[in-house]
Amino acid sequence: MDRLRQIGRRMIPAGAAVLICLFLPGQVALALQLILSGAAICFVLRPLARRLARHMRPATAAILSVVLVLLAVAALAVVALPALFRQLMELIAQSGRLLDAGRGLIDRFGARMRGMGMNVPEPGAIDLSALTGHMGDIVGGTALVAGSVASGGTRAVLSVMLGAYFLIDYDSLMLQVELMIPSRARRIVLRMAGEAGRGLRRYLRGQLTVALIVGLLTSTGLWLIGVKSPLILGAVIGLTNLVPYFGPIIGGVPAVLTALSQDLITALMAVAVLFIVQQIDGIVISPRVMSGVTGLPPYVMLLALAVGGSGWGFVGMLLALPVVVIVRICFRVWATRNEVIEKPPDV
């Protein structure tokens, strides 16, 4: 009888959870997104909160860590956003020249292919008059984009608030999570989580450092050779540099096209700048910053990037390597589960 009661106590919450997921899938998905976003914010700010907690109460340290990061982001926005916005407007203003430059390249390539006897169709003219029939759709799409931005801002605020609450109640939440793990697997699961968290923080810290350095070097180089909007283009290249192998190529395309809209010499100089920065990154920056962080062979990285990109595009490529790093750490902990290892300090 007691056994049946225990099973019933477990089945009732599980059945209720299944019913909620079936009848309220959108709300459940939103709740999971907010929880995961808040957990990610808590994960990133936890080291700062731990350091501040040495000098004040943990709850005060958690709130102060969130406030300090928000102030830093606001200060960066005040300093950098005006220049970035101005250069973005310049880039949009010359988008017509970018299209003309790209179209010219396609025309010349097609003409050369046709001269070699290949059956390459000529590109048709762009019918701008067709756009007038879709102005209503464009306006409606703009309204949808504005609504999406407002909704995204609301979710961002809620995620930050959840992250702050998770930081404040971190110890009690972790205790509840530990109690949910079966006692036989609790030790190895906690060890996996700790090692994976430390490894992921080292990986993210290294990748962001490399991306920042590469972005600054690229912006400086493009500015020196006279390419327009160097801050925007450098930021794009720094962001895409988070994806090994493919990222620098993807991020370099806008910079080369922008330079090409000015003149051919500037485009060749932009290619040279991108090549030099990538060589500096590959020879000096990444080996020093990322040394020993991943330890993944190149074929594993390429396979992970291919799988992530095929399923979720660029976002999948960004998340592929962190997931592989976590899985690798968990397997390593499982393989050494019977060894006694001193716990390293949290980072």
TARA-V730420 format. One record per residue. N is the residue number from 1. RES is the residue in three letters. BURIAL is I if it has 24 or more other C-alpha atoms within 12 Angstrom, else O. Layout:
n res burial
N RES BURIAL
N RES BURIAL
//
This chain:
n res burial
1 MET O
2 ASP O
3 ARG O
4 LEU O
5 ARG O
6 GLN O
7 ILE O
8 GLY O
9 ARG O
10 ARG O
11 MET O
12 ILE O
13 PRO O
14 ALA O
15 GLY O
16 ALA O
17 ALA O
18 VAL O
19 LEU O
20 ILE O
21 CYS O
22 LEU O
23 PHE O
24 LEU O
25 PRO O
26 GLY O
27 GLN O
28 VAL O
29 ALA O
30 LEU O
31 ALA O
32 LEU O
33 GLN O
34 LEU I
35 ILE I
36 LEU O
37 SER I
38 GLY I
39 ALA I
40 ALA O
41 ILE I
42 CYS I
43 PHE I
44 VAL I
45 LEU I
46 ARG I
47 PRO I
48 LEU I
49 ALA I
50 ARG I
51 ARG O
52 LEU O
53 ALA O
54 ARG O
55 HIS O
56 MET O
57 ARG O
58 PRO I
59 ALA I
60 THR I
61 ALA I
62 ALA I
63 ILE I
64 LEU I
65 SER I
66 VAL I
67 VAL O
68 LEU O
69 VAL O
70 LEU O
71 LEU O
72 ALA O
73 VAL O
74 ALA O
75 ALA O
76 LEU O
77 ALA O
78 VAL O
79 VAL O
80 ALA O
81 LEU O
82 PRO O
83 ALA O
84 LEU I
85 PHE O
86 ARG O
87 GLN I
88 LEU O
89 MET O
90 GLU O
91 LEU I
92 ILE O
93 ALA O
94 GLN O
95 SER O
96 GLY O
97 ARG O
98 LEU I
99 LEU O
100 ASP O
101 ALA I
102 GLY O
103 ARG O
104 GLY O
105 LEU O
106 ILE O
107 ASP O
108 ARG O
109 PHE O
110 GLY O
111 ALA O
112 ARG O
113 MET O
114 ARG O
115 GLY O
116 MET O
117 GLY O
118 MET O
119 ASN O
120 VAL O
121 PRO O
122 GLU O
123 PRO O
124 GLY O
125 ALA O
126 ILE O
127 ASP O
128 LEU O
129 SER O
130 ALA O
131 LEU O
132 THR O
133 GLY O
134 HIS O
135 MET O
136 GLY O
137 ASP O
138 ILE O
139 VAL O
140 GLY O
141 GLY O
142 THR O
143 ALA O
144 LEU O
145 VAL O
146 ALA O
147 GLY O
148 SER O
149 VAL O
150 ALA O
151 SER O
152 GLY O
153 GLY O
154 THR O
155 ARG O
156 ALA O
157 VAL O
158 LEU I
159 SER I
160 VAL I
161 MET I
162 LEU I
163 GLY I
164 ALA I
165 TYR I
166 PHE I
167 LEU I
168 ILE I
169 ASP I
170 TYR I
171 ASP O
172 SER O
173 LEU O
174 MET O
175 LEU O
176 GLN O
177 VAL O
178 GLU O
179 LEU O
180 MET O
181 ILE O
182 PRO O
183 SER O
184 ARG O
185 ALA O
186 ARG O
187 ARG O
188 ILE I
189 VAL I
190 LEU I
191 ARG I
192 MET I
193 ALA I
194 GLY I
195 GLU I
196 ALA I
197 GLY I
198 ARG I
199 GLY I
200 LEU I
201 ARG I
202 ARG I
203 TYR I
204 LEU I
205 ARG O
206 GLY I
207 GLN I
208 LEU I
209 THR I
210 VAL I
211 ALA I
212 LEU I
213 ILE I
214 VAL I
215 GLY I
216 LEU I
217 LEU I
218 THR I
219 SER I
220 THR I
221 GLY I
222 LEU I
223 TRP I
224 LEU O
225 ILE I
226 GLY O
227 VAL I
228 LYS I
229 SER I
230 PRO I
231 LEU I
232 ILE I
233 LEU I
234 GLY I
235 ALA I
236 VAL I
237 ILE I
238 GLY I
239 LEU I
240 THR I
241 ASN I
242 LEU I
243 VAL I
244 PRO I
245 TYR I
246 PHE I
247 GLY I
248 PRO I
249 ILE I
250 ILE I
251 GLY I
252 GLY I
253 VAL I
254 PRO I
255 ALA I
256 VAL I
257 LEU I
258 THR I
259 ALA I
260 LEU I
261 SER I
262 GLN I
263 ASP O
264 LEU O
265 ILE O
266 THR I
267 ALA I
268 LEU O
269 MET I
270 ALA I
271 VAL I
272 ALA O
273 VAL I
274 LEU I
275 PHE O
276 ILE O
277 VAL I
278 GLN I
279 GLN O
280 ILE O
281 ASP I
282 GLY O
283 ILE O
284 VAL O
285 ILE I
286 SER I
287 PRO O
288 ARG O
289 VAL I
290 MET I
291 SER O
292 GLY O
293 VAL I
294 THR I
295 GLY O
296 LEU O
297 PRO O
298 PRO O
299 TYR O
300 VAL O
301 MET I
302 LEU O
303 LEU O
304 ALA I
305 LEU I
306 ALA I
307 VAL O
308 GLY I
309 GLY O
310 SER O
311 GLY O
312 TRP O
313 GLY O
314 PHE I
315 VAL O
316 GLY O
317 MET I
318 LEU I
319 LEU I
320 ALA I
321 LEU I
322 PRO I
323 VAL I
324 VAL I
325 VAL I
326 ILE I
327 VAL I
328 ARG I
329 ILE I
330 CYS I
331 PHE O
332 ARG O
333 VAL I
334 TRP O
335 ALA O
336 THR O
337 ARG O
338 ASN O
339 GLU O
340 VAL O
341 ILE O
342 GLU O
343 LYS O
344 PRO O
345 PRO O
346 ASP O
347 VAL I
//
